[in-house]
Amino acid sequence: MRERYWEIKERFEELEKKLSYPDKLGSEFQKILEEYRSLKPTYELIEELRKTEEDIEVLETLLKESPDPELEDELERLKERSSKLDERILLNLVPKSPEDKGNAILEIRAGVGGEEAALFAKDLARMYIRFAERKGWKVSIVDFTESDLGGYKEIIMLIEGKGAYGLLKFEGGIHRVQRIPITESSGRIHTSAASVAVLPEMEDVKVHINPEDLKIETFRAGGAGGQHVNRTESAVRITHIPTGITVICQDERSQHQNRAKALRILRARLKEYYESLQEEKVKTIRRTYVGSGDRSEKIRTYNFPQNRITDHRINFTVYNLEEVMDGYLDDIINALVEADLKVRLKELGIS
């Protein structure tokens, strides 16, 4: 893995040199700049790791010559720092989904708990709006249905901003609240729930057909059409190998015309095919997040009497509920991002 670190270091320094002469880059400038920016955080960590390990080597040499308790403590501190830097670099190397960079659609629905669940759904909506505003993202309310007391039975929001989906996707699931509802006269604590679904905003499907993915066959046309029919192989059959979609065209007089028409039809069918895959993916994500809306399926609990929020997926608890409800979600989301990256690293065989 260290070889990979040094490859990144060399690549970053190569890009840095190229960007010193922007006039020579022409149309490649933007592409090189984007790669440079994407590598910079990892490069800086690698440089910090390199310097830390150099300091470790110096201290180890000194300690061999003359033991010193203070130097030994400093050595332990540097080794711990080195280990943490190593972990952060590895997390940066985990492949990111293209969707993570894009916009997010949030769907919040009241679950078990009647009016209190609807009021909690409204509180969650405000929390995410405040979080988005702090990130500099744009929030648009797409649709909503209010309850009798002004809560939300359902609200759908579009959150536009770089990396919005990548951070908010961990919010999907059942959120449980424990508090005294405004409708409760005896002061008893009630438990209610709301579901949150986070979906990536899908871009319009742009179909690119790789000629290598096509199997093109010609044969003699059949049916009505005059003397040219069956005399030449004017009919065309095109098969898109990755999807198995096949288009046959034989109603034009020339093979060239049939081929052009078949490609147009194939492009339309592929667009329809990929759009249906996108729709199915969104449906699957929504089903996964929403569940039945039952409190037992909770991913997170908001306990107002104890000023406590607990995310049950990673056993993460904070005692600043009011701040979180005002949009300060960073600590929770960062902990979820880190936990997810560690799992993915393990799946890649990197521990």
C-alpha positions, 0 to 999 in steps of 0.5 A: 500500500505504501507504493500506492502512497508514493505513486499519488505523491509523484502524480500530484507533484507532476500535476503541480509542475504542469499547472505552473505553465497553464498556457501550455495545457490548453483544453487539458487545463480544467481536467488537470486542475480537477485531478490536482484538487482531488489529490491534494488532501491525500497528498498533504496527509502523505507528506505529513506521514512522511515527515512523521516517519522521518522523525520516528527514525531520528528518535529511534536512532537517538534512543539506541545511543542514549535512552531517555524517558521523554524521548520515549514518550515523544516516540510513542506519540509520533507512532500513534500519530503515524498510525492515525495518518495512515488510517486517514490516507486509506480512507481517502483511497476508498473509491467514491460513488459518482452519485455522492458528488451530486444533489439529494432528494429527501422524503420525510414521512410521519410514522407511528405516533399520529400528530406527534409523529407529524410534528417530529417530521416537521422538526426533522425537515427544519433540521435538514434545511438548517444543515443544508444552509450551513453547507451553502446548499440550496433547498427547494420544497417539492411537495408537502402535506400538512397535519391538523396541528401544522406538522408534516404528514409528508414533505419532499425536498430537493437539496442542491449542492456539491456532495449533498447526497454523499453526506445525507445518504446516511440519514435514510431510515426510521428516526425515533423521538422520545418527548412530551407531546404538546397534545399531552396534558399529563406530561407523559413521555411519548415515543413516535417515529418518522421515516427519512428516505434519501435519494440521489437526483438522477441525471438525464440518461445520455446513451453512448454506444460503443461500436465494440459492444455491437454485433451487426449482421446483414441478411436478405430482406423479406416481404413486399418491396419490389424487385430489390427484395431478397436480391441483396443483403439490405436487412440489418440486425444489430445486437447490443451485447451488454444488454442483449437488446436486438433491433432488426430493420429491413424496410429501407432499400439500402443496407446503409439506410437500414443500419442508420435506422436500426441504430436510432431505434437501438439508442431509444431502446437503450435510453428506455432500458437505462431509465428503467434501471434508474427508476428501479434503483430509486424504488429499492432505495426508498423501500430500504429506507422507509420500511413500515415506519415502526419504531422498532426499526429505528436507526436513531433516537432523539431523547428530549428529556435527556438532551441525547441523540443516539445513532444505533448503527454505530453506537454513537451518542451525543448530548447536544440535541438542541444544537443538532436539531438546529442543523449542527449534524456534522459530528454524527454524519462524520462518524457515519461516513468514517464508519462506512469507509472503514467497512468498505476498506475491510471489504477491499482487504485493507485493515 
